Amino acid sequence: MAPKEKSELSFEQALDKLEKLVGRMEEGDVGLSELLEKYEEGSRHLRACESRLKEAEMKIEKLRASRDGPELDEFEPERD
């Protein structure tokens, strides 16, 4: 079975992989070449997490707007 593409990972899966990579890198016994590979992989997982979070924020805002209607700022008349 082939591993999932990064774009197919859920937020939780990408975050778990990212946490494991960071832990491995922080151990300090990783060579420079492997460290760079892990950094690149971690960057991909981080972008995937950020993307999933942004999608969730946009969905929440859309749901909130449709439920509450447009939010209007309270009007404060200028005083002389």
C-alpha positions in Angstrom: 0.0 0.0 0.0 1.5 3.4 -1.0 1.8 6.1 1.6 -0.8 8.9 1.4 0.2 12.0 -0.4 0.8 15.0 1.8 -2.3 16.7 0.4 -4.5 13.8 1.5 -3.4 13.9 5.1 -5.9 15.1 7.6 -4.9 17.9 9.9 -4.3 15.5 12.8 -2.2 13.1 10.6 0.0 16.0 9.3 0.4 17.4 12.9 1.3 14.0 14.2 4.0 13.6 11.5 5.3 17.1 12.1 5.6 16.5 15.9 7.5 13.2 15.3 9.8 14.9 12.9 10.5 17.8 15.3 11.2 15.3 18.1 13.6 13.3 16.0 15.4 16.5 14.9 15.6 17.8 18.5 17.4 14.5 19.6 20.5 15.9 18.0 21.8 12.6 16.6 20.6 13.3 13.0 23.2 14.0 10.3 23.1 17.2 8.3 21.8 15.5 5.1 19.0 13.7 7.0 18.3 16.9 9.0 17.7 18.8 5.8 15.4 16.1 4.5 13.4 16.1 7.7 13.2 19.9 7.6 11.8 19.8 4.1 9.3 17.2 5.0 8.3 19.1 8.1 7.8 22.2 6.1 5.4 20.3 3.9 3.4 19.1 6.9 3.4 22.5 8.4 1.9 24.0 5.2 -0.7 21.2 5.1 -1.7 22.0 8.7 -1.8 25.8 8.0 -4.0 25.1 4.9 -6.4 22.9 6.9 -6.7 25.5 9.6 -7.3 28.3 7.1 -10.0 26.2 5.4 -11.7 25.5 8.8 -11.6 29.2 9.7 -13.2 30.2 6.4 -15.9 27.6 6.8 -16.6 28.8 10.4 -16.9 32.4 9.2 -19.2 31.3 6.4 -21.4 29.4 8.8 -21.4 32.3 11.3 -22.4 34.8 8.6 -25.2 32.6 7.2 -26.5 32.0 10.8 -26.3 35.5 12.1 -26.5 37.6 9.0 -23.9 40.2 8.2 -22.2 41.6 11.3 -22.5 45.4 11.5 -20.5 47.7 13.6 -22.4 49.7 16.1 -22.9 53.2 14.9 -21.5 56.0 17.1 -22.5 59.5 16.0 -19.7 62.1 16.1 -20.1 64.6 18.9 -19.0 68.2 18.6 
